[in-house]
Amino acid sequence: MRKVVLREEYIKLGQALKASRLADSGVDAKFAVLEGKVKVNGSVELQRGKKLHAGDVVEYNGEQIQISAP
């Protein structure tokens, strides 16, 4: 499981996909989310601007990202 450590109170879903290197670009992250390929805490998420907080888990392409507090 990959980890993304928060620098602020939250990170947006598209940014988390890029920061974890699961998406090569913002465009790739956008289409992955819009196509329903990304889950947040087990549910499909269609908003790439979804705010993620510490403890959230993102699933994409067989990989998981854990959002962690600093």
MOFENSUL-V383333 format. One record per backbone hydrogen bond with DSSP energy under -1.0 kcal/mol. CO is the residue of the C=O (numbers start at 1). NH is the residue of the N-H. If there is no record, write none. Layout:
# MOFENSUL-V383333
CO NH
CO NH
This chain:
# MOFENSUL-V383333
2 66
4 68
11 52
12 16
13 17
14 18
15 19
16 20
17 22
17 23
18 21
25 29
26 30
27 31
28 32
29 33
30 34
31 35
32 37
33 36
38 45
39 59
40 43
43 40
47 50
48 14
50 13
52 11
53 56
56 67
57 41
58 65
59 39
60 63
63 60
64 2
65 58
66 4
67 55
68 6
